[in-house]
Amino acid sequence: MWRILFIVALVPTIIAVAMRKLLCDRVVIQSAGHMATRSGEELATRMLRKAGLEEEVEVEVKRRSSIGVNPARLTLSRELAEARDVVSLGEVAGLAGMAVVAQQQPDLVK
């Protein structure tokens, strides 16, 4: 009996993952050429302000992107700081999210 329930529950999960993968890839490919109004540095600063960590996490612009844990520091490359395309802003948003996690729970990032 448990095998039937497992299979019945597994089929919709596999279908949902496959559909999500296909739809997300299509959206990213279609939106890759679109430009946003904010630059990467503005987006990172705004995200940190919304998280209430604008004073704790400093945003720097250097040659390479990185995240420092102690003290919390978000370093953006020049290309990401000035970028306005959707894919680059997604990368900046991911780095800013990691900086928020690094500030709130530093053991997770080490």
N, C-alpha and C positions, 0 to 999 in steps of 0.2 A: 504493500500500500504506500509506504513512504517513497518508494522509487517512482511510482506514478505521479505523486505530488511533486517530487523533485523535478521530473521531466516536464510536467505541465508548467511549473514555475520557471524553469530554465529557458524554455522556448521564447516567451515574450521578452525576457531579459536580453537574449542574444539578438533578437530582432530590433529591440530598442537601441542597443549599442551600435549595431550596423547602420541603422537609419541616422542616428546622431552623427556618426563618423562621416557618412556620405553628405548629409546636409551641411555640416560644419565646414567640410572641405570646400563645398561649392560656394558658401557665403564668403569664406576667406579669399578664395580665388577671385570672386566677383568684386570684392571690396578692396582688393590690393592696390588698385590705382586711384582710389579716392583720397582726397586731401582733407585734413581737418583744419579748424581755425586756430587751435592751440598748438604750441610747440611741445616737444617732449619735456623740456625743463618746466614749463608752465603746468603741464599735466602732473608731473611728479610733485611739485610744490603744492598744487591744489589737493591731491590725494592725501598728502601728509597733513595738510591743514584740516581736512575733513576728519582724519583719524585723531586729531588733537596732538600730533607729534611734530609740529612744525619747528618747535624750539629744540627738541631732543635729537632730531635727525637732520643733519646738514646735507644739502645737495651740492655736489661739486661737479665741475665739467673738466675732464681730463682726456687722455688719449684712449683709455680702455675703460669699459664698464666694470664695476665691482660693487660689492656690498661689504662694509666693515661692521663688525659686531660691537666691539668696545673701543671707543664710543661709536654709537650708531652713525653710520655715514653711508650715503648713497652717491656713488660716483658714476656719472653718465659720460659716455663718449661724446665727442663733439657732434658726431653724426646723429646720435640719438637725441641730444639736447636740442638740436635745430630742426629735427625731422618733423614733418607734418603729415606723413602718410599713415594710414591706418595700421599697417603691420608693425611699423616702428613704434607707434604709440602703444600698441599691445605689448610690445617688449618692455617699454618704459613702465607700463602699468604693472607688469609682472615683477620687475625689479623693485618698484615702489612697495608692492605688497610684501615682498621678501624683506625689505627694510623695516616695515611695520612689524612683521613677525620677529625680526632680529632684535628690535627694541623691546617688544613685549615679552618674548620668550627666547632669550639668547641661547639656551641649551639646545633648541631644535635646529639651529642653523649651523652649529659647530660641527 
